[in-house]
Amino acid sequence: MAAADPPAVFHKLSFAKDYSSDNFVVLELTEDMFDKSESGDVRLFVRGASEDFAVLCSDTNTYEMKLRESSNTMLLCSNFESAEVDNEAAECQVDGMQHYFLELRQLTPRWNRVKHLMESAPFQGAEYEIAVETEKKYSFGELQSSVQSSQAELLHYLQNIIYACEINGFWRILTHEYVVRLIQQIVTWLQYNSLTWDNIPLTEAEVALADLEPAEVMKNFFWPRFALQSAGPFNTCQLNREAIARAIVSAFLRTGAKIYCDELVRWWQSAIPFDIEFDEKLLGGIAYNDYHDVTPSYCYFPKDDLPTVAETRFMLLFKERSQWARDELVPYIEDIVTEGQTVDKMIQKFAKSFVEEGRTFFVGSSFV
């Protein structure tokens, strides 16, 4: 070796008395995940029942674990150190050897199990609670133990995706009919007091509705989901009119599979409050326009009932309908886009595009 060459690194290897490759598995982490797990800022859990494929969960994300073969043999050393003097060998004890490692890929949790559990005892109003069995109610911890997801993802699902609320320590799914009832309560109160949707005195509203609906439901569900805080010195809010319109039309469309377009528009004008004009975009993820039918109609097709596995969801989307325009397709897939991925990348993976009358449509890759 020339004097200018960097010093050589040597290790003297010996095998431990209890050497075994069966006691170890190598897990590949990003540098950020590794540093945070070492410092204790991130906790990692392996979740899954006996019939599940195991997943890895942090506090905020869920990952699929895939077994991959390494191109090199990995020696597992518990006391790996470098020599203190250049060109001298450091002694290392080999505890195991691996040719495979677990690769992580972020995934969207499968929520069907949680939804199924909660649907066994939906909340329909305080007057119906006497008939609901406590055994069919679930706390957050009980739901967490039943689903393969991080704590943050489960909380987001309960607070933002489905209509659910924590009532007396149990997370309950609210029926669509009950959600519409809540909306009607606030609409009636506003009309009676000659108030507008965009300037609601929150304290007065909470006091007035306390005798009609559980305070927990209004505080933890209705106001966070259907109201926006007003920018002003007083404790006022305004209603989220789009969220209210989507809740009402979703409850209405659940009663039938299909409705003619002109009929839905007429119903909308009479049933949706606050002069909200009909906009087909508000049906995104709830229903689609079957404009290829003899008489154009809207078909109820809720996104919440679809699986969260991307490949399976695309398969069902194109089974339901042979072709989708981009603006129609996006609301049905944007909730399963994971970190490092985009809506367009996902569409390119599972669909092919074509142009018809100046408009771009997508069909399933297997149909092209």
VOBA-1610 file (N, C-alpha, C; in pm, whole numbers, padded with zeros to 5 digits, always signed):
BEGIN
Met+00084-00120+00000Met+00000+00000+00000Met+00087+00124+00000Ala+00047+00224-00074Ala+00120+00350-00075Ala+00091+00427+00052Ala+00183+00515+00088Ala+00166+00592+00212Ala+00043+00680+00208Ala+00004+00723+00087Ala-00111+00814+00074Ala-00244+00741+00079Asp-00240+00608+00067Asp-00366+00532+00070Asp-00430+00541+00208Pro-00563+00537+00214Pro-00629+00538+00345Pro-00594+00411+00421Pro-00594+00416+00553Pro-00559+00297+00632Pro-00658+00185+00608Ala-00609+00064+00604Ala-00696-00051+00583Ala-00775-00079+00710Val-00894-00134+00691Val-00981-00169+00804Val-00990-00320+00812Phe-00951-00376+00927Phe-00954-00521+00945Phe-01044-00556+01063His-01109-00671+01053His-01188-00722+01165His-01157-00870+01183Lys-01134-00908+01304Lys-01112-01048+01336Lys-01245-01105+01385Leu-01300-01198+01310Leu-01433-01250+01338Leu-01427-01381+01414Ser-01516-01393+01510Ser-01535-01520+01581Ser-01685-01542+01596Phe-01726-01666+01600Phe-01868-01697+01610Phe-01907-01725+01755Ala-02018-01667+01795Ala-02065-01683+01932Ala-02102-01828+01961Lys-02092-01865+02088Lys-02127-02002+02126Lys-02273-02032+02097Asp-02358-01931+02115Asp-02502-01950+02090Asp-02540-01897+01952Tyr-02445-01903+01858Tyr-02469-01855+01722Tyr-02592-01922+01661Ser-02679-01839+01603Ser-02799-01892+01536Ser-02854-01786+01444Ser-02886-01826+01323Ser-02947-01733+01228Ser-03099-01730+01243Asp-03153-01820+01324Asp-03299-01827+01338Asp-03353-01729+01441Asn-03265-01671+01521Asn-03310-01582+01627Asn-03315-01436+01585Phe-03283-01408+01459Phe-03275-01269+01416Phe-03351-01249+01285Val-03398-01128+01268Val-03451-01085+01139Val-03406-00941+01119Val-03362-00909+01000Val-03311-00776+00969Val-03424-00690+00914Leu-03444-00575+00974Leu-03549-00482+00932Leu-03484-00357+00876Glu-03518-00321+00753Glu-03463-00202+00690Glu-03546-00080+00727Leu-03481+00022+00783Leu-03547+00147+00820Leu-03484+00263+00746Thr-03561+00369+00725Thr-03502+00491+00673Thr-03413+00549+00783Glu-03319+00633+00743Glu-03228+00692+00841Glu-03305+00772+00946Asp-03410+00842+00900Asp-03490+00923+00992Asp-03563+00834+01093Met-03624+00725+01045Met-03694+00633+01135Met-03598+00570+01235Phe-03479+00534+01187Phe-03381+00470+01276Phe-03338+00566+01387Asp-03307+00690+01349Asp-03261+00788+01448Asp-03370+00815+01552Lys-03495+00827+01505Lys-03605+00858+01598Lys-03638+00739+01687Ser-03624+00617+01635Ser-03650+00500+01719Ser-03539+00483+01822Glu-03414+00515+01784Glu-03303+00507+01878Glu-03318+00608+01991Ser-03368+00728+01957Ser-03384+00833+02058Ser-03512+00818+02139Gly-03600+00729+02095Gly-03726+00710+02165Gly-03837+00800+02118Asp-03811+00880+02013Asp-03915+00970+01961Asp-04020+00895+01881Val-03985+00778+01830Val-04080+00696+01754Val-04084+00556+01814Arg-04204+00507+01838Arg-04222+00370+01885Arg-04268+00283+01769Leu-04215+00163+01761Leu-04249+00072+01652Leu-04319-00051+01709Phe-04429-00091+01644Phe-04506-00206+01688Phe-04531-00298+01570Val-04533-00425+01594Val-04578-00522+01494Val-04719-00562+01533Arg-04814-00544+01440Arg-04955-00571+01470Arg-05010-00676+01374Gly-05104-00754+01424Gly-05173-00851+01340Gly-05224-00968+01420Ala-05343-01014+01384Ala-05398-01136+01444Ala-05338-01257+01373Ser-05372-01376+01420Ser-05312-01498+01365Ser-05343-01516+01218Glu-05458-01463+01172Glu-05496-01479+01032Glu-05448-01363+00944Asp-05376-01266+01001Asp-05331-01149+00927Asp-05186-01163+00882Phe-05150-01086+00779Phe-05010-01063+00750Phe-04964-00953+00845Ala-04852-00974+00913Ala-04805-00877+01010Ala-04766-00746+00942Val-04795-00634+01008Val-04754-00503+00960Val-04676-00434+01070Leu-04596-00336+01031Leu-04521-00255+01127Leu-04590-00120+01140Cys-04612-00077+01262Cys-04677+00052+01287Cys-04587+00141+01370Ser-04575+00266+01329Ser-04516+00368+01414Ser-04632+00441+01481Asp-04606+00554+01544Asp-04716+00629+01604Asp-04804+00695+01498Thr-04750+00711+01377Thr-04823+00787+01275Thr-04850+00713+01145Asn-04775+00606+01116Asn-04788+00539+00987Asn-04793+00387+01002Thr-04840+00322+00895Thr-04847+00176+00891Thr-04769+00127+00769Tyr-04694+00019+00787Tyr-04607-00029+00680Tyr-04627-00179+00657Glu-04631-00216+00531Glu-04628-00356+00492Glu-04484-00404+00500Met-04461-00527+00545Met-04326-00582+00553Met-04310-00692+00450Lys-04218-00670+00356Lys-04192-00767+00250Lys-04054-00830+00270Leu-04047-00962+00261Leu-03920-01031+00276Leu-03843-01024+00145Arg-03723-00965+00148Arg-03640-00949+00029Arg-03507-01021+00048Glu-03452-01071-00062Glu-03322-01138-00058Glu-03212-01035-00079Ser-03109-01043+00003Ser-02995-00952-00009Ser-02892-01009-00105Ser-02828-00922-00180Ser-02724-00967-00272Ser-02596-01002-00198Asn-02585-00961-00073Asn-02468-00991+00009Asn-02510-01065+00136Thr-02418-01139+00192Thr-02443-01204+00321Thr-02422-01102+00432Met-02519-01090+00522Met-02510-00995+00632Met-02470-01068+00760Leu-02361-01023+00820Leu-02316-01077+00948Leu-02369-00988+01059Leu-02434-01047+01156Leu-02494-00972+01265Leu-02403-00976+01387Cys-02351-00859+01423Cys-02255-00848+01533Cys-02311-00754+01639Ser-02313-00800+01763Ser-02365-00717+01871Ser-02260-00622+01927Asn-02131-00650+01903Asn-02024-00568+01961Asn-01932-00515+01852Phe-01992-00467+01742Phe-01912-00424+01628Phe-01838-00294+01662Glu-01704-00298+01653Glu-01622-00181+01680Glu-01507-00177+01581Ser-01448-00059+01566Ser-01331-00043+01480Ser-01205-00040+01567Ala-01093-00076+01505Ala-00966-00078+01578Ala-00924+00063+01616Glu-00861+00076+01734Glu-00815+00207+01778Glu-00689+00250+01704Val-00612+00153+01652Val-00488+00183+01581Val-00503+00139+01437Asp-00459+00226+01343Asp-00470+00195+01201Asp-00398+00065+01168Asn-00455-00007+01072Asn-00399-00130+01018Asn-00394-00245+01121Glu-00466-00229+01231Glu-00479-00339+01326Glu-00621-00392+01321Ala-00639-00518+01355Ala-00770-00581+01346Ala-00849-00564+01475Ala-00978-00530+01458Ala-01069-00523+01573Ala-01141-00657+01583Glu-01161-00702+01705Glu-01228-00830+01725Glu-01379-00810+01729Cys-01451-00893+01654Cys-01597-00886+01649Cys-01655-01026+01663Gln-01761-01036+01739Gln-01829-01164+01758Gln-01953-01168+01670Val-01964-01271+01588Val-02078-01287+01498Val-02186-01367+01569Asp-02303-01305+01586Asp-02414-01371+01655Asp-02509-01440+01558Gly-02505-01400+01431Gly-02596-01460+01334Gly-02561-01417+01194Met-02626-01477+01098Met-02599-01449+00957Met-02733-01450+00883Gln-02752-01353+00794Gln-02878-01345+00721Gln-02855-01316+00573His-02941-01375+00491His-02941-01348+00347His-03067-01273+00305Tyr-03157-01250+00402Tyr-03284-01184+00372Tyr-03307-01069+00471Phe-03391-00975+00432Phe-03427-00865+00521Phe-03571-00823+00492Leu-03631-00754+00587Leu-03768-00705+00572Leu-03766-00562+00519Glu-03830-00543+00406Glu-03841-00412+00344Glu-03977-00351+00377Leu-03979-00222+00409Leu-04103-00155+00447Leu-04163-00078+00330Arg-04295-00084+00321Arg-04368-00004+00222Arg-04494+00048+00290Gln-04508+00181+00292Gln-04623+00240+00360Gln-04753+00197+00292Leu-04852+00168+00373Leu-04982+00129+00319Leu-05094+00198+00397Thr-05212+00199+00336Thr-05331+00251+00402Thr-05395+00139+00482Pro-05420+00160+00610Pro-05479+00052+00692Pro-05611+00003+00634Arg-05641-00122+00660Arg-05768-00181+00617Arg-05872-00156+00726Trp-05966-00068+00693Trp-06059-00021+00795Trp-06186-00104+00806Asn-06205-00203+00721Asn-06332-00276+00721Asn-06361-00343+00855Arg-06257-00389+00924Arg-06278-00457+01052Arg-06330-00359+01158Val-06272-00241+01164Val-06317-00140+01260Val-06461-00097+01230Lys-06488-00071+01104Lys-06623-00028+01066Lys-06726-00136+01098His-06690-00261+01073His-06782-00371+01101His-06813-00380+01251Leu-06712-00364+01335Leu-06733-00368+01479Leu-06825-00255+01524Met-06800-00135+01474Met-06878-00020+01517Met-07022-00024+01466Glu-07042-00086+01352Glu-07177-00093+01296Glu-07268-00189+01373Ser-07211-00267+01465Ser-07294-00357+01545Ser-07376-00280+01648Ala-07336-00157+01678Ala-07411-00075+01774Ala-07403+00072+01733Pro-07466+00111+01623Pro-07460+00251+01578Pro-07537+00343+01672Phe-07497+00468+01675Phe-07567+00567+01758Phe-07674+00633+01674Gln-07800+00619+01718Gln-07914+00674+01646Gln-07983+00786+01722Gly-07935+00815+01842Gly-07997+00914+01928Gly-08005+00863+02069Ala-08004+00954+02166Ala-08003+00914+02307Ala-08124+00831+02344Glu-08236+00854+02278Glu-08360+00783+02314Glu-08354+00635+02279Tyr-08258+00595+02195Tyr-08247+00454+02156Tyr-08141+00378+02235Glu-08069+00446+02323Glu-07953+00386+02390Glu-07990+00276+02488Ile-08110+00277+02542Ile-08148+00176+02641Ile-08145+00035+02583Ala-08161+00026+02451Ala-08164-00105+02386Ala-08028-00150+02334Val-07924-00067+02352Val-07791-00099+02299Val-07709-00171+02406Glu-07655-00286+02371Glu-07575-00365+02465Glu-07434-00306+02478Thr-07388-00298+02604Thr-07255-00242+02630Thr-07145-00324+02563Glu-07166-00456+02552Glu-07065-00544+02492Glu-07040-00511+02345Lys-07133-00441+02282Lys-07118-00407+02141Lys-07059-00267+02121Lys-07020-00205+02231Lys-06955-00074+02223Lys-06805-00092+02243Tyr-06726-00006+02179Tyr-06580-00024+02183Tyr-06511+00107+02216Ser-06415+00098+02307Ser-06330+00213+02338Ser-06224+00228+02230Phe-06151+00339+02234Phe-06045+00359+02135Phe-05940+00249+02146Gly-05904+00212+02268Gly-05804+00107+02287Gly-05848-00026+02231Glu-05976-00058+02247Glu-06029-00184+02194Glu-06030-00183+02041Leu-06062-00069+01983Leu-06057-00058+01837Leu-05914-00067+01787Gln-05822-00004+01861Gln-05681-00007+01824Gln-05627-00149+01822Ser-05670-00231+01917Ser-05621-00368+01923Ser-05679-00456+01814Ser-05784-00410+01748Ser-05849-00492+01645Ser-05804-00459+01504Val-05734-00347+01488Val-05699-00302+01353Val-05548-00288+01341Gln-05497-00311+01222Gln-05354-00295+01196Gln-05328-00153+01147Ser-05316-00062+01241Ser-05293+00078+01204Ser-05222+00149+01317Ser-05165+00264+01285Ser-05106+00348+01388Ser-05217+00420+01463Gln-05182+00471+01578Gln-05280+00543+01660Gln-05329+00668+01588Ala-05238+00742+01525Ala-05276+00866+01457Ala-05368+00839+01339Glu-05341+00733+01264Glu-05425+00700+01148Glu-05565+00658+01191Leu-05575+00581+01299Leu-05706+00539+01347Leu-05786+00660+01395Leu-05721+00750+01467Leu-05791+00869+01515Leu-05837+00956+01398His-05753+00968+01296His-05791+01046+01177His-05911+00982+01107Tyr-05910+00850+01098Tyr-06022+00779+01035Tyr-06152+00804+01110Leu-06147+00798+01241Leu-06268+00816+01321Leu-06317+00961+01319Gln-06224+01055+01315Gln-06262+01196+01325Gln-06289+01262+01190Asn-06239+01204+01081Asn-06248+01274+00953Asn-06307+01193+00838Ile-06302+01061+00844Ile-06347+00981+00730Ile-06490+00931+00749Ile-06517+00865+00857Ile-06653+00817+00882Ile-06721+00910+00983Tyr-06851+00899+00994Tyr-06925+00976+01093Tyr-06920+00900+01225Ala-06831+00943+01315Ala-06813+00874+01442Ala-06784+00975+01552Cys-06811+00935+01675Cys-06792+01025+01789Cys-06770+00942+01915Glu-06687+00993+02005Glu-06667+00928+02133Glu-06777+00972+02230Ile-06857+00877+02276Ile-06970+00905+02364Ile-06957+00817+02488Asn-06946+00881+02604Asn-06933+00808+02731Asn-06818+00706+02729Gly-06708+00744+02665Gly-06589+00658+02663Gly-06586+00555+02553Phe-06691+00548+02472Phe-06696+00452+02362Phe-06706+00526+02228Trp-06631+00477+02129Trp-06642+00535+01995Trp-06760+00471+01923Arg-06853+00556+01877Arg-06975+00508+01814Arg-06985+00565+01673Ile-07028+00482+01580Ile-07055+00529+01445Ile-07197+00586+01443Leu-07213+00703+01381Leu-07343+00769+01377Leu-07413+00734+01247Thr-07541+00703+01255Thr-07615+00672+01132Thr-07631+00798+01049His-07646+00782+00918His-07665+00897+00830His-07793+00971+00866Glu-07895+00897+00906Glu-08022+00960+00943Glu-08004+01048+01067Tyr-07921+01002+01161Tyr-07900+01082+01282Tyr-07819+01208+01250Val-07721+01197+01162Val-07643+01314+01122Val-07733+01419+01058Val-07825+01376+00972Val-07919+01469+00910Val-08008+01532+01018Arg-08045+01455+01118Arg-08126+01509+01228Arg-08052+01621+01300Leu-07921+01603+01323Leu-07841+01708+01386Leu-07842+01835+01302Ile-07827+01818+01172Ile-07827+01933+01082Ile-07962+02004+01087Gln-08069+01928+01086Gln-08203+01986+01092Gln-08226+02061+01222Gln-08168+02011+01331Gln-08182+02079+01460Gln-08121+02219+01454Ile-08001+02228+01399Ile-07934+02359+01393Ile-08001+02451+01293Val-08050+02396+01181Val-08121+02477+01082Val-08248+02536+01143Thr-08323+02454+01215Thr-08446+02501+01279Thr-08416+02609+01382Trp-08311+02589+01461Trp-08275+02688+01562Trp-08234+02820+01499Leu-08158+02814+01390Leu-08117+02937+01321Leu-08239+03011+01267Gln-08330+02939+01205Gln-08449+03002+01149Gln-08535+03064+01259Tyr-08551+02994+01370Tyr-08634+03044+01479Tyr-08577+03173+01538Asn-08445+03184+01539Asn-08380+03301+01598Asn-08335+03403+01493Ser-08379+03382+01369Ser-08346+03475+01259Ser-08196+03497+01247Leu-08121+03387+01257Leu-07976+03393+01243Leu-07934+03334+01109Thr-07816+03373+01063Thr-07765+03323+00935Thr-07659+03217+00959Trp-07633+03138+00855Trp-07539+03025+00866Trp-07395+03070+00886Asp-07363+03196+00850Asp-07224+03241+00852Asp-07189+03326+00974Asn-07279+03334+01072Asn-07248+03411+01193Asn-07326+03353+01311Ile-07282+03236+01357Ile-07354+03164+01461Ile-07286+03187+01596Pro-07359+03240+01695Pro-07302+03253+01830Pro-07291+03114+01894Leu-07169+03066+01904Leu-07146+02926+01939Leu-07197+02892+02080Thr-07170+02979+02176Thr-07213+02951+02314Thr-07365+02942+02323Glu-07434+03035+02259Glu-07581+03033+02260Glu-07634+02906+02194Ala-07571+02867+02084Ala-07616+02747+02013Ala-07597+02622+02100Glu-07484+02612+02169Glu-07458+02496+02254Glu-07559+02488+02368Val-07592+02602+02428Val-07690+02604+02537Val-07828+02565+02486Ala-07867+02620+02371Ala-08001+02594+02317Ala-08019+02448+02277Leu-07912+02385+02226Leu-07924+02248+02177Leu-07892+02143+02283Ala-07851+02187+02402Ala-07811+02093+02508Ala-07924+02001+02550Asp-08047+02049+02544Asp-08161+01966+02584Asp-08208+01875+02472Leu-08157+01896+02351Leu-08204+01818+02235Leu-08109+01706+02197Glu-07979+01732+02206Glu-07880+01632+02165Glu-07767+01627+02268Pro-07700+01511+02281Pro-07589+01498+02377Pro-07480+01602+02351Ala-07433+01665+02458Ala-07330+01768+02444Ala-07204+01713+02380Glu-07168+01587+02410Glu-07049+01526+02351Glu-07059+01519+02200Val-07177+01487+02150Val-07196+01474+02005Val-07179+01610+01937Met-07237+01714+01996Met-07226+01846+01936Met-07082+01898+01944Lys-07019+01882+02061Lys-06885+01936+02080Lys-06778+01859+02004Asn-06785+01727+02006Asn-06678+01644+01949Asn-06704+01600+01806Phe-06828+01613+01760Phe-06859+01569+01624Phe-06916+01681+01537Phe-07030+01736+01575Phe-07098+01828+01484Phe-07017+01953+01454Trp-06974+02024+01556Trp-06902+02149+01531Trp-06768+02126+01460Pro-06687+02027+01499Pro-06562+02004+01423Pro-06585+01963+01278Arg-06693+01890+01250Arg-06715+01838+01115Arg-06794+01934+01026Phe-06880+02014+01084Phe-06972+02093+01002Phe-06965+02243+01027Ala-06865+02290+01100Ala-06853+02433+01126Ala-06710+02479+01105Leu-06696+02606+01073Leu-06566+02669+01055Leu-06558+02787+01150Gln-06446+02803+01217Gln-06431+02912+01312Gln-06428+03045+01237Ser-06505+03141+01284Ser-06507+03273+01222Ser-06388+03355+01273Ala-06338+03441+01184Ala-06228+03529+01222Ala-06286+03655+01285Gly-06288+03660+01415Gly-06346+03775+01484Gly-06323+03766+01633Pro-06353+03874+01705Pro-06328+03877+01849Pro-06427+03796+01931Phe-06540+03760+01870Phe-06644+03689+01945Phe-06640+03540+01914Asn-06701+03462+02003Asn-06704+03317+01989Asn-06813+03278+01890Thr-06785+03301+01763Thr-06882+03271+01658Thr-06821+03174+01557Cys-06908+03112+01479Cys-06862+03021+01375Cys-06958+03029+01257Gln-06917+02970+01147Gln-07004+02959+01031Gln-07008+02813+00988Leu-07119+02774+00931Leu-07135+02635+00892Leu-07056+02604+00765Asn-07005+02484+00757Asn-06939+02435+00637Asn-07049+02383+00544Arg-07094+02467+00454Arg-07211+02434+00373Arg-07187+02314+00282Glu-07067+02299+00230Glu-07037+02185+00143Glu-07046+02054+00221Ala-06992+02052+00343Ala-06998+01930+00425Ala-07143+01896+00460Ile-07224+01997+00486Ile-07365+01975+00517Ile-07438+01920+00396Ala-07413+01977+00279Ala-07479+01929+00157Ala-07442+01784+00129Arg-07315+01748+00145Arg-07271+01611+00119Arg-07335+01513+00218Ala-07350+01554+00343Ala-07412+01466+00443Ala-07558+01439+00409Ile-07630+01543+00369Ile-07773+01527+00339Ile-07795+01445+00213Val-07718+01475+00108Val-07738+01402-00018Val-07693+01257-00004Ser-07592+01231+00078Ser-07548+01093+00101Ser-07657+01012+00168Ala-07722+01071+00269Ala-07832+01001+00337Ala-07949+00977+00242Phe-07974+01071+00153Phe-08085+01057+00058Phe-08056+00948-00045Leu-07935+00947-00099Leu-07902+00850-00205Leu-07891+00708-00151Arg-07869+00691-00023Arg-07860+00557+00036Arg-07989+00479+00023Thr-08100+00549+00004Thr-08231+00482-00002Thr-08255+00415-00137Gly-08175+00446-00237Gly-08193+00386-00369Gly-08063+00383-00446Ala-08052+00289-00540Ala-07926+00272-00613Ala-07906+00376-00722Lys-08014+00427-00778Lys-08001+00515-00894Lys-08115+00617-00894Ile-08085+00739-00940Ile-08187+00843-00952Ile-08154+00927-01075Tyr-08256+00963-01152Tyr-08234+01044-01271Tyr-08174+01179-01232Cys-08088+01230-01319Cys-08015+01353-01288Cys-08109+01471-01261Asp-08210+01489-01347Asp-08300+01603-01328Asp-08381+01589-01199Glu-08413+01465-01160Glu-08486+01443-01035Glu-08400+01481-00914Leu-08272+01446-00919Leu-08184+01479-00807Leu-08167+01630-00794Val-08156+01699-00906Val-08141+01845-00902Val-08265+01909-00840Arg-08384+01862-00877Arg-08508+01917-00820Arg-08514+01888-00669Trp-08478+01765-00631Trp-08477+01732-00488Trp-08379+01822-00414Trp-08261+01842-00471Trp-08157+01923-00409Trp-08209+02063-00380Gln-08275+02123-00477Gln-08323+02261-00462Gln-08424+02275-00350Ser-08495+02167-00318Ser-08596+02173-00213Ser-08546+02124-00078Ala-08441+02041-00077Ala-08399+01975+00047Ala-08271+02031+00108Ile-08182+02087+00028Ile-08054+02135+00079Ile-08070+02279+00127Pro-08035+02309+00253Pro-08057+02443+00308Pro-07950+02544+00266Phe-07971+02667+00307Phe-07874+02776+00293Phe-07844+02812+00147Asp-07939+02785+00057Asp-07925+02825-00084Asp-07797+02771-00148Ile-07761+02649-00114Ile-07643+02587-00173Ile-07680+02537-00312Glu-07616+02591-00415Glu-07647+02551-00551Glu-07594+02411-00580Phe-07667+02339-00665Phe-07624+02204-00700Phe-07492+02209-00776Asp-07399+02127-00733Asp-07269+02117-00798Asp-07230+01969-00797Glu-07210+01914-00915Glu-07180+01771-00926Glu-07052+01733-00851Lys-06961+01829-00833Lys-06838+01801-00762Lys-06864+01760-00616Leu-06975+01807-00560Leu-07008+01773-00422Leu-07049+01628-00406Leu-07071+01559-00518Leu-07106+01417-00514Leu-06983+01327-00521Gly-06864+01388-00534Gly-06741+01311-00549Gly-06720+01213-00434Gly-06700+01086-00467Gly-06681+00984-00366Gly-06810+00933-00305Ile-06924+00990-00347Ile-07055+00947-00299Ile-07134+00879-00409Ala-07139+00944-00526Ala-07214+00892-00640Ala-07147+00940-00769Tyr-07177+00873-00879Tyr-07122+00914-01008Tyr-07235+00930-01110Asn-07207+01009-01212Asn-07304+01036-01318Asn-07291+00931-01427Asp-07394+00850-01443Asp-07395+00749-01549Asp-07452+00812-01675Tyr-07371+00899-01739Tyr-07419+00975-01854Tyr-07427+00892-01981His-07377+00768-01978His-07389+00681-02095His-07523+00607-02096Asp-07599+00618-01987Asp-07730+00554-01981Asp-07826+00627-02075Val-07935+00559-02113Val-08035+00621-02202Val-08086+00749-02140Thr-08120+00742-02011Thr-08157+00861-01935Thr-08050+00882-01830Pro-07966+00987-01843Pro-07857+01008-01748Pro-07906+01005-01604Ser-07831+00937-01520Ser-07872+00922-01380Ser-07750+00917-01290Tyr-07773+00939-01161Tyr-07667+00930-01061Tyr-07678+00796-00988Cys-07565+00728-00975Cys-07561+00598-00908Cys-07488+00612-00774Tyr-07551+00569-00669Tyr-07491+00574-00536Tyr-07377+00473-00528Phe-07257+00520-00498Phe-07139+00434-00495Phe-07040+00495-00394Pro-07062+00472-00264Pro-06982+00538-00161Pro-06840+00487-00151Lys-06748+00579-00146Lys-06606+00545-00135Lys-06576+00471-00005Asp-06647+00504+00102Asp-06619+00444+00232Asp-06640+00294+00235Asp-06716+00241+00140Asp-06741+00097+00135Asp-06636+00022+00054Leu-06543+00094-00008Leu-06443+00031-00094Leu-06320-00011-00012Pro-06249-00114-00055Pro-06128-00158+00016Pro-06016-00055+00004Thr-05922-00058+00097Thr-05813+00039+00096Thr-05691-00010+00020Val-05689-00135-00022Val-05579-00187-00104Val-05596-00130-00245Ala-05495-00059-00295Ala-05507+00014-00421Ala-05547-00075-00537Glu-05481-00187-00554Glu-05510-00276-00667Glu-05655-00324-00663Thr-05701-00363-00545Thr-05839-00411-00532Thr-05939-00300-00556Arg-05908-00179-00507Arg-06000-00068-00528Arg-06013-00034-00675Phe-05903-00027-00748Phe-05911+00002-00891Phe-05988-00106-00964Met-05968-00231-00925Met-06040-00340-00988Met-06191-00322-00971Leu-06234-00286-00850Leu-06377-00267-00825Leu-06430-00142-00894Leu-06349-00038-00902Leu-06391+00084-00971Leu-06420+00057-01118Phe-06331-00017-01183Phe-06352-00045-01326Phe-06449-00160-01349Lys-06477-00235-01246Lys-06585-00334-01256Lys-06720-00264-01247Glu-06727-00161-01164Glu-06851-00083-01150Glu-06878-00002-01275Arg-06771+00049-01335Arg-06784+00140-01449Arg-06662+00123-01538Ser-06681+00105-01665Ser-06570+00070-01755Ser-06472+00184-01775Gln-06517+00307-01764Gln-06427+00420-01786Gln-06464+00536-01693Trp-06361+00610-01652Trp-06379+00723-01561Trp-06301+00843-01613Ala-06361+00961-01604Ala-06287+01083-01629Ala-06202+01112-01505Arg-06094+01188-01521Arg-06002+01210-01409Arg-06072+01275-01290Asp-06151+01380-01314Asp-06216+01449-01204Asp-06318+01361-01132Glu-06368+01257-01199Glu-06459+01162-01136Glu-06382+01057-01056Leu-06264+01020-01106Leu-06186+00912-01045Leu-06112+00956-00919Val-06057+01078-00921Val-05973+01125-00811Val-06041+01116-00674Pro-06167+01160-00658Pro-06229+01150-00524Pro-06237+01008-00470Tyr-06231+00909-00558Tyr-06242+00770-00515Tyr-06107+00707-00478Ile-05997+00778-00501Ile-05866+00718-00473Ile-05774+00806-00389Glu-05807+00933-00371Glu-05715+01024-00304Glu-05689+00986-00159Asp-05780+00911-00097Asp-05761+00873+00044Asp-05663+00758+00062Ile-05624+00690-00046Ile-05531+00577-00033Ile-05393+00610-00091Val-05369+00738-00121Val-05237+00780-00169Val-05144+00789-00049Thr-05033+00717-00052Thr-04941+00713+00061Thr-04824+00808+00039Glu-04740+00821+00141Glu-04625+00911+00138Glu-04531+00876+00023Gly-04489+00978-00052Gly-04400+00957-00166Gly-04473+00921-00294Gln-04605+00912-00288Gln-04685+00878-00404Gln-04776+00995-00438Thr-04826+01000-00561Thr-04922+01103-00601Thr-05041+01036-00666Val-05150+01111-00677Val-05270+01059-00743Val-05239+01016-00885Asp-05165+01100-00958Asp-05136+01070-01099Asp-05047+00947-01114Lys-04950+00930-01024Lys-04866+00810-01030Lys-04948+00684-01005Met-05042+00693-00914Met-05127+00578-00884Met-05216+00545-01004Ile-05272+00647-01067Ile-05357+00624-01185Ile-05275+00560-01297Gln-05154+00609-01318Gln-05069+00554-01424Gln-05035+00408-01400Lys-05028+00369-01274Lys-04992+00230-01240Lys-05106+00134-01269Phe-05231+00178-01249Phe-05344+00086-01259Phe-05440+00116-01374Ala-05415+00222-01451Ala-05510+00259-01557Ala-05438+00314-01679Lys-05508+00314-01791Lys-05459+00371-01916Lys-05557+00479-01961Ser-05504+00580-02028Ser-05588+00693-02070Ser-05618+00689-02219Phe-05730+00750-02254Phe-05764+00774-02394Phe-05849+00900-02399Val-05858+00959-02517Val-05931+01085-02534Val-06056+01059-02617Glu-06167+01110-02569Glu-06294+01095-02639Glu-06366+01230-02637Glu-06390+01283-02757Glu-06456+01413-02772Glu-06387+01521-02689Gly-06254+01518-02693Gly-06175+01621-02626Gly-06159+01604-02476Arg-06212+01496-02420Arg-06204+01474-02275Arg-06125+01347-02247Thr-06036+01351-02148Thr-05951+01237-02114Thr-06023+01143-02019Phe-06023+01016-02055Phe-06084+00912-01972Phe-05979+00807-01937Phe-06009+00728-01835Phe-05921+00619-01794Phe-05998+00488-01791Val-05930+00382-01832Val-05984+00247-01822Val-05881+00162-01749Gly-05925+00051-01691Gly-05832-00037-01622Gly-05729-00093-01717Ser-05605-00107-01670Ser-05496-00154-01757Ser-05528-00286-01823Ser-05598-00374-01754Ser-05628-00506-01808Ser-05730-00502-01920Phe-05798-00385-01937Phe-05902-00376-02039Phe-05850-00314-02168Val-05725-00265-02168Val-05672-00197-02287Val-05613-00300-02383
//
